[in-house]
Amino acid sequence: MFRFRQLLPLFLLLWLVMPGSLRAQTETPAAANKRLFDRTVDELNFRTMETVYDKSFARGKFPASLRTSKARREFDNFPGRDDLKKLFQNYNGISDRFKSRFGKGRTDLVEFEKQLNTLLVDRNFEFFIRVLPRDERVALIHSLQRVIKQGAAQFNASEDPAPEDLAADGAAVPPADADASASTSTATEDLQPRPEVAAVPVSEYTPPRSLDVAPRHDWMDYLNLMLSGGSFLLLLYLITSVLPELRQRLDTLEETEDQPTPRPRRRAALPEDTYEDEE
């Protein structure tokens, strides 16, 4: 009985360790890569939200425990900023959908990196980080690129098809997300943030912007335009009306000063009144 009690902790330890080891042995490289992809997406979203939250709240700090989508969805510390709370919740849900872009169709390393890079050029991502100054946005994107490289370094390429097989039958392995294929061509070329857009919720985005489309203008732009036009019209009025009239008045005044002033006529002296003394 005493020996059994001594061996009981060992049996419990083996019982806890064996399921994990059996699962690790039975997990395929494709499943491990999918789990790595989801974990990398969570890390990218966490770092993005952490940077924006710390910038929005000078005395606040985004908790380091919110590294999963579920934990971030339950986070509710946005003092006095209900609009920011809604923005975070919307972006958390939208960005978490990137996990579905890998695991179907092509599952090689190239597709792994390409789908992760699409998050950095997504219009919702650009809108979410618009509150950051340009230098901080660039620094954030570079840090996220390093996270993607770290995830790619852990990628298991044991089941990847050979490059010549992909080139010979590219139609047999379609991309994981056909809608995102157009935006991923520039994922590793230029990741600078694009011009900012009007302040609307992330969930209400219009179709992707193009660099050929003129940027939107707000009421401040139109007010500046009206003030500039008014200043120009006022200057034109001064030049065409006020200045010529003022010049004419000055010329008239100079002509008046040049004419000799007529001397006043002297009146004849009256005889002096004299009175004789009466005796």
Backbone as CSV, one residue per row, in Angstrom:
resi,resn,N_x,N_y,N_z,CA_x,CA_y,CA_z,C_x,C_y,C_z
1,MET,0.822,-1.200,0.000,0.000,0.000,0.000,0.856,1.249,0.000
2,PHE,1.890,1.217,0.803,2.803,2.364,0.862,3.507,2.567,-0.471
3,ARG,3.941,1.472,-1.115,4.610,1.565,-2.410,3.646,2.146,-3.455
4,PHE,2.361,1.759,-3.389,1.389,2.277,-4.367,1.217,3.784,-4.213
5,ARG,1.208,4.269,-2.975,1.074,5.705,-2.755,2.298,6.452,-3.278
6,GLN,3.460,5.836,-3.200,4.656,6.501,-3.741,4.621,6.555,-5.262
7,LEU,4.060,5.507,-5.896,4.030,5.467,-7.363,2.846,6.216,-7.953
8,LEU,1.873,6.610,-7.122,0.696,7.287,-7.627,1.026,8.620,-8.321
9,PRO,1.866,9.485,-7.743,2.217,10.723,-8.467,2.879,10.457,-9.817
10,LEU,3.684,9.387,-9.887,4.330,9.063,-11.165,3.305,8.661,-12.215
11,PHE,2.291,7.860,-11.801,1.237,7.455,-12.729,0.436,8.666,-13.217
12,LEU,0.153,9.606,-12.298,-0.589,10.806,-12.685,0.201,11.654,-13.672
13,LEU,1.513,11.757,-13.444,2.354,12.522,-14.350,2.383,11.890,-15.737
14,LEU,2.517,10.581,-15.788,2.508,9.888,-17.078,1.166,10.039,-17.776
15,TRP,0.073,10.043,-16.997,-1.255,10.181,-17.585,-1.473,11.563,-18.202
16,LEU,-0.846,12.590,-17.587,-0.971,13.941,-18.118,-0.059,14.174,-19.317
17,VAL,1.090,13.525,-19.341,2.074,13.771,-20.398,1.775,12.955,-21.640
18,MET,1.301,11.763,-21.500,1.123,10.869,-22.643,0.127,11.382,-23.679
19,PRO,-1.041,11.950,-23.314,-1.932,12.457,-24.370,-1.288,13.529,-25.223
20,GLY,-0.517,14.435,-24.600,0.153,15.470,-25.380,1.202,14.907,-26.312
21,SER,1.947,13.938,-25.830,2.977,13.347,-26.683,2.365,12.554,-27.824
22,LEU,1.245,11.832,-27.520,0.578,11.084,-28.589,-0.004,12.030,-29.622
23,ARG,-0.575,13.176,-29.158,-1.110,14.142,-30.102,-0.016,14.740,-30.960
24,ALA,1.162,14.998,-30.365,2.269,15.552,-31.126,2.772,14.580,-32.174
25,GLN,2.705,13.273,-31.819,3.171,12.283,-32.784,2.187,12.108,-33.934
26,THR,0.889,12.200,-33.639,-0.115,11.978,-34.675,-0.408,13.242,-35.481
27,GLU,-0.002,14.434,-35.031,-0.281,15.672,-35.748,0.560,15.747,-37.011
28,THR,-0.099,16.009,-38.116,0.593,16.093,-39.392,1.291,17.442,-39.520
29,PRO,2.298,17.530,-40.404,2.943,18.833,-40.628,1.975,19.899,-41.111
30,ALA,0.971,19.520,-41.918,-0.003,20.504,-42.392,-0.803,21.079,-41.237
31,ALA,-1.209,20.218,-40.281,-1.952,20.708,-39.115,-1.070,21.593,-38.240
32,ALA,0.189,21.231,-38.107,1.110,22.059,-37.316,1.317,23.415,-37.972
33,ASN,1.415,23.444,-39.293,1.583,24.714,-40.000,0.334,25.584,-39.874
34,LYS,-0.827,24.955,-39.925,-2.073,25.714,-39.752,-2.142,26.321,-38.361
35,ARG,-1.777,25.556,-37.357,-1.761,26.084,-35.993,-0.738,27.202,-35.852
36,LEU,0.405,27.063,-36.522,1.417,28.123,-36.509,0.897,29.375,-37.182
37,PHE,0.163,29.213,-38.259,-0.402,30.366,-38.959,-1.390,31.108,-38.061
38,ASP,-2.286,30.384,-37.419,-3.266,31.018,-36.537,-2.589,31.728,-35.382
39,ARG,-1.555,31.101,-34.832,-0.835,31.721,-33.719,-0.119,32.993,-34.174
40,THR,0.428,32.981,-35.373,1.111,34.171,-35.897,0.123,35.296,-36.160
41,VAL,-1.059,34.978,-36.684,-2.094,35.993,-36.903,-2.495,36.631,-35.579
42,ASP,-2.664,35.819,-34.535,-3.000,36.357,-33.214,-1.896,37.285,-32.706
43,GLU,-0.654,36.914,-32.949,0.455,37.755,-32.489,0.493,39.077,-33.259
44,LEU,0.246,39.038,-34.548,0.206,40.266,-35.343,-0.919,41.186,-34.873
45,ASN,-2.099,40.615,-34.640,-3.227,41.424,-34.191,-2.984,41.986,-32.793
46,PHE,-2.373,41.186,-31.923,-2.091,41.667,-30.566,-1.138,42.861,-30.591
47,ARG,-0.064,42.753,-31.344,0.913,43.848,-31.374,0.320,45.098,-32.001
48,THR,-0.535,44.928,-33.004,-1.175,46.086,-33.623,-2.094,46.788,-32.633
49,MET,-2.939,46.018,-31.953,-3.861,46.615,-30.984,-3.117,47.198,-29.787
50,GLU,-2.051,46.560,-29.380,-1.270,47.082,-28.257,-0.690,48.450,-28.586
51,THR,-0.152,48.603,-29.795,0.448,49.882,-30.185,-0.596,50.979,-30.266
52,VAL,-1.747,50.686,-30.865,-2.797,51.696,-31.004,-3.400,52.041,-29.639
53,TYR,-3.579,51.048,-28.776,-4.156,51.304,-27.451,-3.211,52.164,-26.611
54,ASP,-1.934,51.824,-26.585,-0.978,52.598,-25.793,-0.858,54.026,-26.310
55,LYS,-1.044,54.227,-27.614,-0.990,55.578,-28.178,-2.258,56.355,-27.847
56,SER,-3.398,55.684,-27.783,-4.668,56.361,-27.529,-4.850,56.701,-26.056
57,PHE,-4.305,55.867,-25.160,-4.419,56.108,-23.726,-3.014,56.284,-23.157
58,ALA,-2.686,57.533,-22.837,-1.321,57.827,-22.374,-1.003,57.094,-21.073
59,ARG,-1.991,56.932,-20.200,-1.759,56.282,-18.911,-2.207,54.833,-18.905
60,GLY,-2.652,54.324,-20.039,-3.112,52.945,-20.105,-2.072,52.041,-20.735
61,LYS,-2.227,50.752,-20.487,-1.314,49.753,-21.027,-2.128,48.541,-21.440
62,PHE,-1.971,48.142,-22.698,-2.697,46.984,-23.196,-2.154,45.735,-22.514
63,PRO,-3.015,44.947,-21.842,-2.516,43.771,-21.094,-1.818,42.774,-22.011
64,ALA,-0.718,42.236,-21.520,0.041,41.254,-22.303,-0.650,39.905,-22.382
65,SER,-1.695,39.709,-21.581,-2.395,38.422,-21.590,-3.412,38.311,-22.720
66,LEU,-3.636,39.387,-23.473,-4.656,39.384,-24.523,-4.068,38.948,-25.858
67,ARG,-3.476,37.774,-25.901,-2.828,37.311,-27.132,-3.727,36.391,-27.955
68,THR,-4.948,36.208,-27.522,-5.902,35.416,-28.296,-7.091,36.300,-28.650
69,SER,-7.772,35.918,-29.710,-8.929,36.705,-30.144,-10.029,36.700,-29.090
70,LYS,-10.230,35.589,-28.421,-11.268,35.501,-27.390,-10.964,36.418,-26.216
71,ALA,-9.700,36.461,-25.786,-9.334,37.334,-24.665,-9.489,38.805,-25.047
72,ARG,-9.128,39.156,-26.272,-9.278,40.552,-26.695,-10.744,40.927,-26.843
73,ARG,-11.590,39.983,-27.206,-13.017,40.266,-27.338,-13.656,40.556,-25.981
74,GLU,-13.138,39.964,-24.927,-13.683,40.183,-23.589,-13.059,41.387,-22.894
75,PHE,-12.062,42.011,-23.500,-11.402,43.178,-22.889,-12.351,44.368,-22.965
76,ASP,-12.489,45.099,-21.862,-13.497,46.170,-21.793,-12.973,47.416,-21.091
77,ASN,-11.695,47.642,-21.114,-11.122,48.797,-20.408,-10.849,49.926,-21.404
78,PHE,-11.913,50.689,-21.736,-11.794,51.846,-22.624,-12.466,53.035,-21.938
79,PRO,-11.831,53.625,-20.948,-12.495,54.669,-20.150,-12.887,55.879,-20.996
80,GLY,-14.189,56.118,-21.060,-14.696,57.285,-21.760,-14.559,57.244,-23.269
81,ARG,-14.241,56.113,-23.846,-14.053,56.025,-25.296,-14.852,54.838,-25.841
82,ASP,-16.161,55.012,-25.878,-16.996,53.951,-26.437,-16.746,53.768,-27.927
83,ASP,-16.409,54.870,-28.622,-16.121,54.748,-30.055,-14.875,53.898,-30.293
84,LEU,-13.867,54.084,-29.435,-12.646,53.293,-29.580,-12.893,51.831,-29.207
85,LYS,-13.755,51.605,-28.236,-14.099,50.232,-27.864,-14.751,49.508,-29.040
86,LYS,-15.684,50.181,-29.711,-16.344,49.562,-30.864,-15.358,49.316,-31.994
87,LEU,-14.433,50.260,-32.187,-13.428,50.099,-33.243,-12.545,48.888,-32.975
88,PHE,-12.117,48.704,-31.731,-11.276,47.555,-31.378,-12.034,46.243,-31.569
89,GLN,-13.294,46.213,-31.143,-14.074,44.988,-31.287,-14.288,44.636,-32.752
90,ASN,-14.566,45.654,-33.576,-14.768,45.393,-35.004,-13.488,44.877,-35.650
91,TYR,-12.363,45.526,-35.335,-11.115,45.095,-35.960,-10.689,43.725,-35.453
92,ASN,-10.973,43.425,-34.198,-10.616,42.110,-33.669,-11.348,41.005,-34.425
93,GLY,-12.614,41.237,-34.741,-13.365,40.237,-35.483,-12.937,40.139,-36.934
94,ILE,-12.682,41.297,-37.561,-12.294,41.287,-38.974,-10.911,40.689,-39.162
95,SER,-9.968,41.076,-38.315,-8.598,40.588,-38.473,-8.490,39.103,-38.152
96,ASP,-9.379,38.597,-37.285,-9.330,37.177,-36.944,-9.767,36.299,-38.119
97,ARG,-10.468,36.883,-39.088,-10.890,36.116,-40.263,-9.718,35.735,-41.160
98,PHE,-8.572,36.352,-40.951,-7.409,36.001,-41.767,-6.973,34.561,-41.531
99,LYS,-7.389,33.979,-40.415,-7.001,32.600,-40.139,-7.582,31.636,-41.176
100,SER,-8.689,32.029,-41.793,-9.314,31.148,-42.788,-8.627,31.219,-44.148
101,ARG,-7.637,32.081,-44.299,-6.978,32.236,-45.591,-5.860,31.221,-45.823
102,PHE,-5.590,30.418,-44.836,-4.529,29.412,-44.986,-5.040,28.091,-44.454
103,GLY,-4.717,27.021,-45.166,-5.151,25.689,-44.765,-5.959,24.991,-45.830
104,LYS,-6.387,25.756,-46.840,-7.117,25.178,-47.963,-6.359,25.509,-49.246
105,GLY,-6.307,24.580,-50.144,-5.546,24.819,-51.360,-4.061,24.699,-51.093
106,ARG,-3.312,25.676,-51.525,-1.861,25.656,-51.316,-1.520,25.870,-49.848
107,THR,-0.620,25.073,-49.351,-0.187,25.185,-47.948,1.329,25.181,-47.840
108,ASP,2.008,25.687,-48.865,3.464,25.719,-48.826,3.932,26.983,-48.127
109,LEU,5.248,27.125,-47.994,5.828,28.261,-47.286,5.548,29.574,-47.998
110,VAL,5.553,29.569,-49.331,5.283,30.804,-50.080,3.884,31.312,-49.788
111,GLU,2.922,30.404,-49.781,1.547,30.801,-49.470,1.417,31.234,-48.016
112,PHE,2.151,30.597,-47.147,2.146,30.948,-45.722,2.563,32.411,-45.524
113,GLU,3.688,32.777,-46.119,4.183,34.152,-45.971,3.296,35.143,-46.708
114,LYS,2.790,34.766,-47.874,1.976,35.695,-48.656,0.690,36.069,-47.927
115,GLN,0.018,35.075,-47.354,-1.229,35.347,-46.659,-1.003,36.156,-45.382
116,LEU,0.111,35.970,-44.718,0.411,36.798,-43.548,0.708,38.238,-43.947
117,ASN,1.384,38.405,-45.077,1.696,39.756,-45.534,0.465,40.511,-46.009
118,THR,-0.595,39.797,-46.408,-1.805,40.499,-46.818,-2.432,41.274,-45.670
119,LEU,-2.185,40.834,-44.444,-2.732,41.560,-43.301,-2.126,42.950,-43.187
120,LEU,-0.877,43.119,-43.627,-0.182,44.405,-43.485,-0.578,45.397,-44.566
121,VAL,-1.241,44.951,-45.619,-1.691,45.860,-46.674,-3.213,45.888,-46.759
122,ASP,-3.870,45.300,-45.783,-5.329,45.298,-45.775,-5.850,46.682,-45.430
123,ARG,-6.958,47.074,-46.051,-7.505,48.419,-45.847,-7.979,48.623,-44.406
124,ASN,-8.471,47.553,-43.757,-8.893,47.675,-42.367,-7.703,47.915,-41.448
125,PHE,-6.586,47.267,-41.743,-5.368,47.485,-40.959,-4.890,48.926,-41.113
126,GLU,-4.905,49.441,-42.327,-4.462,50.816,-42.562,-5.359,51.809,-41.834
127,PHE,-6.664,51.544,-41.840,-7.579,52.440,-41.137,-7.373,52.374,-39.623
128,PHE,-7.128,51.174,-39.105,-7.010,51.002,-37.661,-5.785,51.727,-37.104
129,ILE,-4.687,51.776,-37.855,-3.459,52.399,-37.337,-3.334,53.849,-37.774
130,ARG,-4.426,54.449,-38.260,-4.338,55.824,-38.767,-4.035,56.829,-37.659
131,VAL,-4.309,56.481,-36.385,-4.064,57.411,-35.277,-2.586,57.536,-34.956
132,LEU,-1.769,56.653,-35.488,-0.339,56.689,-35.203,0.366,57.652,-36.138
133,PRO,1.389,58.359,-35.656,2.203,59.168,-36.572,2.890,58.283,-37.614
134,ARG,3.335,58.900,-38.679,3.902,58.136,-39.794,5.104,57.302,-39.352
135,ASP,5.986,57.883,-38.545,7.170,57.143,-38.105,6.783,55.921,-37.281
136,GLU,5.775,56.062,-36.414,5.360,54.929,-35.592,4.649,53.868,-36.431
137,ARG,3.914,54.288,-37.457,3.284,53.300,-38.339,4.339,52.474,-39.071
138,VAL,5.373,53.147,-39.568,6.434,52.430,-40.272,7.159,51.478,-39.321
139,ALA,7.434,51.942,-38.096,8.106,51.078,-37.114,7.238,49.868,-36.764
140,LEU,5.924,50.083,-36.642,5.025,48.962,-36.343,5.039,47.939,-37.470
141,ILE,4.978,48.395,-38.702,4.968,47.467,-39.846,6.266,46.684,-39.903
142,HIS,7.382,47.325,-39.630,8.660,46.599,-39.632,8.698,45.544,-38.524
143,SER,8.151,45.861,-37.360,8.126,44.868,-36.274,7.219,43.692,-36.624
144,LEU,6.112,43.969,-37.305,5.221,42.880,-37.720,5.871,42.020,-38.803
145,GLN,6.668,42.625,-39.651,7.402,41.843,-40.653,8.376,40.879,-39.989
146,ARG,8.982,41.318,-38.894,9.891,40.418,-38.169,9.123,39.248,-37.550
147,VAL,7.913,39.500,-37.070,7.089,38.411,-36.534,6.774,37.399,-37.626
148,ILE,6.474,37.890,-38.821,6.179,36.986,-39.939,7.405,36.155,-40.289
149,LYS,8.577,36.755,-40.272,9.802,36.003,-40.559,10.068,34.946,-39.486
150,GLN,9.767,35.264,-38.231,9.935,34.279,-37.171,8.974,33.106,-37.345
151,GLY,7.739,33.411,-37.775,6.792,32.329,-38.032,7.224,31.476,-39.210
152,ALA,7.749,32.118,-40.268,8.212,31.359,-41.427,9.387,30.466,-41.067
153,ALA,10.214,30.901,-40.103,11.355,30.073,-39.699,10.912,28.797,-38.993
154,GLN,9.716,28.787,-38.408,9.208,27.600,-37.728,8.322,26.741,-38.636
155,PHE,8.190,27.141,-39.876,7.302,26.419,-40.799,7.874,25.038,-41.105
156,ASN,7.007,24.035,-41.117,7.404,22.664,-41.415,7.175,22.413,-42.902
157,ALA,8.254,22.320,-43.656,8.168,22.161,-45.104,8.334,20.721,-45.543
158,SER,8.097,19.757,-44.650,8.334,18.355,-45.001,7.345,17.838,-46.031
159,GLU,6.126,18.417,-46.078,5.121,17.955,-47.023,4.890,18.930,-48.163
160,ASP,5.728,19.936,-48.308,5.551,20.897,-49.394,5.831,20.247,-50.734
161,PRO,5.035,20.539,-51.745,5.336,20.016,-53.077,6.575,20.677,-53.641
162,ALA,7.217,19.986,-54.543,8.415,20.530,-55.179,8.043,21.732,-56.041
163,PRO,8.951,22.709,-56.173,8.635,23.889,-56.997,8.294,23.536,-58.428
164,GLU,8.976,22.511,-59.004,8.663,22.160,-60.386,7.267,21.563,-60.517
165,ASP,6.791,20.898,-59.458,5.436,20.360,-59.510,4.397,21.478,-59.486
166,LEU,4.670,22.521,-58.689,3.755,23.657,-58.655,3.728,24.379,-59.988
167,ALA,4.894,24.507,-60.620,4.945,25.195,-61.911,4.268,24.376,-62.998
168,ALA,4.347,23.033,-62.900,3.754,22.193,-63.943,2.244,22.123,-63.828
169,ASP,1.706,22.200,-62.616,0.264,22.073,-62.425,-0.208,23.105,-61.412
170,GLY,-0.106,24.369,-61.799,-0.496,25.432,-60.883,-1.985,25.484,-60.668
171,ALA,-2.780,25.038,-61.658,-4.224,25.100,-61.500,-4.730,24.099,-60.476
172,ALA,-3.940,23.051,-60.195,-4.405,22.025,-59.260,-4.313,22.481,-57.817
173,VAL,-3.553,23.510,-57.559,-3.421,24.013,-56.191,-3.799,25.490,-56.198
174,PRO,-5.083,25.814,-56.130,-5.503,27.218,-56.164,-5.090,27.933,-54.897
175,PRO,-5.016,29.264,-54.929,-4.653,30.019,-53.729,-5.711,29.877,-52.659
176,ALA,-5.302,30.118,-51.417,-6.223,29.956,-50.302,-7.337,30.985,-50.339
177,ASP,-7.080,32.163,-50.862,-8.084,33.221,-50.929,-7.932,33.933,-52.252
178,ALA,-8.853,33.692,-53.159,-8.726,34.298,-54.481,-8.932,35.794,-54.436
179,ASP,-9.754,36.273,-53.502,-10.006,37.702,-53.428,-8.791,38.477,-52.978
180,ALA,-7.925,37.830,-52.214,-6.755,38.535,-51.680,-5.546,38.414,-52.573
181,SER,-5.628,37.668,-53.688,-4.453,37.450,-54.530,-3.965,38.726,-55.172
182,ALA,-4.870,39.643,-55.485,-4.457,40.879,-56.143,-3.699,41.789,-55.208
183,SER,-4.114,41.803,-53.930,-3.467,42.711,-52.982,-2.164,42.181,-52.426
184,THR,-1.881,40.894,-52.604,-0.676,40.313,-52.020,0.544,40.480,-52.917
185,SER,0.370,40.953,-54.136,1.519,41.092,-55.032,2.491,42.149,-54.552
186,THR,1.993,43.122,-53.773,2.849,44.185,-53.256,3.107,44.042,-51.771
187,ALA,2.851,42.887,-51.216,2.962,42.725,-49.761,4.378,42.878,-49.273
188,THR,5.352,42.443,-50.070,6.742,42.504,-49.630,7.514,43.614,-50.315
189,GLU,6.826,44.451,-51.111,7.526,45.518,-51.821,7.431,46.840,-51.070
190,ASP,6.206,47.325,-50.894,6.031,48.627,-50.264,4.934,48.508,-49.235
191,LEU,5.307,48.504,-47.967,4.340,48.366,-46.893,4.136,49.677,-46.168
192,GLN,4.395,50.804,-46.840,4.155,52.089,-46.222,2.660,52.343,-46.144
193,PRO,2.171,52.966,-45.046,0.739,53.237,-44.933,0.263,54.151,-46.039
194,ARG,-0.921,53.903,-46.541,-1.510,54.721,-47.589,-2.176,55.935,-46.989
195,PRO,-2.628,56.886,-47.817,-3.292,58.076,-47.276,-4.485,57.696,-46.429
196,GLU,-4.748,58.541,-45.433,-5.808,58.263,-44.502,-7.166,58.465,-45.159
197,VAL,-8.180,57.813,-44.609,-9.517,57.900,-45.152,-10.428,58.534,-44.117
198,ALA,-11.673,58.752,-44.520,-12.628,59.359,-43.608,-12.878,58.441,-42.420
199,ALA,-13.193,59.061,-41.288,-13.353,58.308,-40.048,-14.696,57.595,-40.039
200,VAL,-14.722,56.351,-40.446,-15.905,55.503,-40.400,-15.510,54.212,-39.721
201,PRO,-16.470,53.482,-39.134,-16.118,52.214,-38.470,-15.455,51.249,-39.420
202,VAL,-14.609,50.380,-38.873,-13.895,49.420,-39.696,-14.860,48.496,-40.416
203,SER,-15.958,48.168,-39.766,-16.900,47.222,-40.360,-17.705,47.826,-41.496
204,GLU,-17.610,49.142,-41.724,-18.386,49.797,-42.764,-17.508,50.283,-43.898
205,TYR,-16.429,49.587,-44.177,-15.526,50.005,-45.243,-16.178,49.826,-46.602
206,THR,-15.851,50.738,-47.494,-16.222,50.624,-48.888,-15.200,49.753,-49.594
207,PRO,-15.390,49.424,-50.880,-14.404,48.604,-51.580,-13.024,49.215,-51.518
208,PRO,-11.966,48.401,-51.730,-10.599,48.881,-51.580,-10.334,50.110,-52.419
209,ARG,-9.546,51.031,-51.838,-9.196,52.243,-52.543,-8.119,51.979,-53.578
210,SER,-8.038,52.848,-54.544,-6.990,52.792,-55.553,-6.186,54.071,-55.477
211,LEU,-4.932,53.982,-55.834,-4.082,55.175,-55.804,-4.501,56.187,-56.858
212,ASP,-5.283,55.755,-57.874,-5.733,56.679,-58.907,-6.952,57.474,-58.486
213,VAL,-7.622,57.070,-57.405,-8.818,57.758,-56.952,-8.416,58.960,-56.112
214,ALA,-9.059,60.102,-56.372,-8.726,61.322,-55.642,-9.123,61.173,-54.180
215,PRO,-8.331,61.690,-53.251,-8.666,61.581,-51.831,-9.894,62.404,-51.491
216,ARG,-10.595,61.994,-50.449,-11.772,62.717,-50.005,-11.371,63.966,-49.250
217,HIS,-12.254,64.981,-49.300,-12.003,66.242,-48.606,-13.081,66.441,-47.548
218,ASP,-12.664,66.954,-46.405,-13.618,67.215,-45.342,-13.988,68.692,-45.348
219,TRP,-14.764,69.116,-44.326,-15.268,70.489,-44.302,-14.155,71.504,-44.084
220,MET,-13.052,71.085,-43.456,-11.939,72.015,-43.281,-11.309,72.384,-44.620
221,ASP,-11.214,71.425,-45.519,-10.655,71.720,-46.843,-11.528,72.715,-47.592
222,TYR,-12.852,72.510,-47.530,-13.754,73.434,-48.229,-13.757,74.811,-47.567
223,LEU,-13.630,74.857,-46.247,-13.562,76.152,-45.567,-12.305,76.917,-45.963
224,ASN,-11.176,76.225,-46.035,-9.945,76.880,-46.474,-10.056,77.374,-47.909
225,LEU,-10.737,76.590,-48.748,-10.921,77.020,-50.124,-11.777,78.274,-50.207
226,MET,-12.843,78.340,-49.399,-13.712,79.517,-49.402,-12.975,80.745,-48.879
227,LEU,-12.192,80.566,-47.820,-11.432,81.703,-47.285,-10.391,82.195,-48.279
228,SER,-9.748,81.287,-48.986,-8.766,81.690,-49.988,-9.440,82.441,-51.123
229,GLY,-10.606,81.941,-51.567,-11.331,82.642,-52.622,-11.793,84.013,-52.183
230,GLY,-12.286,84.138,-50.934,-12.702,85.443,-50.426,-11.547,86.424,-50.334
231,SER,-10.383,85.935,-49.900,-9.207,86.809,-49.840,-8.803,87.293,-51.215
232,PHE,-8.876,86.417,-52.202,-8.520,86.814,-53.563,-9.489,87.864,-54.113
233,LEU,-10.792,87.683,-53.866,-11.777,88.652,-54.349,-11.613,89.997,-53.655
234,LEU,-11.308,89.977,-52.359,-11.084,91.222,-51.634,-9.869,91.962,-52.173
235,LEU,-8.794,91.233,-52.454,-7.608,91.855,-53.023,-7.894,92.431,-54.401
236,LEU,-8.682,91.715,-55.198,-9.038,92.210,-56.529,-9.879,93.475,-56.438
237,TYR,-10.790,93.538,-55.458,-11.612,94.745,-55.273,-10.756,95.937,-54.867
238,LEU,-9.787,95.717,-53.985,-8.916,96.813,-53.571,-8.101,97.352,-54.745
239,ILE,-7.635,96.455,-55.599,-6.791,96.886,-56.717,-7.598,97.618,-57.776
240,THR,-8.797,97.142,-58.061,-9.571,97.704,-59.175,-10.462,98.874,-58.780
241,SER,-10.841,99.008,-57.522,-11.803,100.052,-57.138,-11.241,101.029,-56.111
242,VAL,-10.767,100.517,-55.009,-10.360,101.396,-53.903,-9.087,102.158,-54.247
243,LEU,-8.078,101.480,-54.749,-6.809,102.154,-55.031,-6.940,103.236,-56.106
244,PRO,-7.638,103.000,-57.247,-7.789,104.109,-58.223,-8.536,105.306,-57.643
245,GLU,-9.582,105.072,-56.861,-10.315,106.201,-56.271,-9.452,106.970,-55.284
246,LEU,-8.669,106.246,-54.495,-7.777,106.914,-53.553,-6.708,107.714,-54.287
247,ARG,-6.217,107.156,-55.379,-5.214,107.866,-56.169,-5.787,109.149,-56.764
248,GLN,-7.033,109.087,-57.211,-7.670,110.265,-57.790,-7.860,111.355,-56.742
249,ARG,-8.229,110.966,-55.554,-8.398,111.964,-54.488,-7.071,112.614,-54.122
250,LEU,-6.008,111.831,-54.093,-4.702,112.409,-53.773,-4.254,113.394,-54.852
251,ASP,-4.503,113.044,-56.129,-4.129,113.971,-57.209,-4.917,115.264,-57.108
252,THR,-6.208,115.170,-56.781,-7.028,116.391,-56.645,-6.533,117.257,-55.503
253,LEU,-6.151,116.630,-54.426,-5.652,117.386,-53.275,-4.335,118.080,-53.605
254,GLU,-3.460,117.423,-54.371,-2.191,118.048,-54.756,-2.421,119.239,-55.671
255,GLU,-3.367,119.128,-56.603,-3.660,120.263,-57.478,-4.198,121.448,-56.702
256,THR,-4.988,121.160,-55.703,-5.547,122.245,-54.883,-4.458,122.949,-54.091
257,GLU,-3.505,122.205,-53.603,-2.416,122.825,-52.835,-1.490,123.646,-53.715
258,ASP,-1.345,123.284,-54.997,-0.454,124.029,-55.891,-1.017,125.389,-56.296
259,GLN,-2.301,125.612,-56.314,-2.882,126.902,-56.690,-2.617,127.934,-55.604
260,PRO,-2.285,129.252,-56.024,-2.019,130.311,-55.017,-3.291,130.661,-54.254
261,THR,-3.096,130.920,-53.019,-4.226,131.282,-52.160,-4.520,132.768,-52.305
262,PRO,-5.728,133.184,-52.671,-6.038,134.627,-52.829,-5.947,135.358,-51.494
263,ARG,-5.339,136.541,-51.569,-5.213,137.345,-50.338,-6.547,137.993,-49.997
264,PRO,-6.848,138.091,-48.762,-8.115,138.759,-48.367,-8.035,140.272,-48.603
265,ARG,-9.111,140.887,-49.107,-9.158,142.349,-49.355,-9.188,143.094,-48.039
266,ARG,-8.375,144.133,-48.033,-8.287,144.961,-46.827,-9.413,145.981,-46.827
267,ARG,-10.081,146.068,-45.780,-11.176,147.026,-45.644,-10.635,148.434,-45.381
268,ALA,-11.333,149.433,-45.901,-10.896,150.838,-45.714,-11.023,151.229,-44.250
269,ALA,-10.038,152.003,-43.828,-10.023,152.422,-42.425,-11.106,153.459,-42.177
270,LEU,-11.805,153.298,-41.154,-12.858,154.241,-40.781,-12.232,155.462,-40.105
271,PRO,-12.814,156.618,-40.315,-12.267,157.818,-39.627,-12.419,157.688,-38.127
272,GLU,-11.449,158.228,-37.474,-11.439,158.125,-36.011,-12.481,159.090,-35.453
273,ASP,-13.250,158.577,-34.581,-14.270,159.414,-33.946,-13.622,160.321,-32.919
274,THR,-13.941,161.609,-32.983,-13.409,162.582,-32.025,-14.580,163.312,-31.392
275,TYR,-14.422,163.511,-30.200,-15.479,164.223,-29.445,-14.860,165.430,-28.786
276,GLU,-15.496,166.652,-28.994,-15.021,167.899,-28.382,-15.552,168.005,-26.967
277,ASP,-14.700,168.522,-26.166,-15.120,168.708,-24.788,-16.083,169.849,-24.712
278,GLU,-17.150,169.695,-24.067,-18.106,170.759,-23.869,-17.663,171.594,-22.704
279,GLU,-17.760,172.898,-22.923,-17.394,173.789,-21.846,-18.528,173.864,-20.852
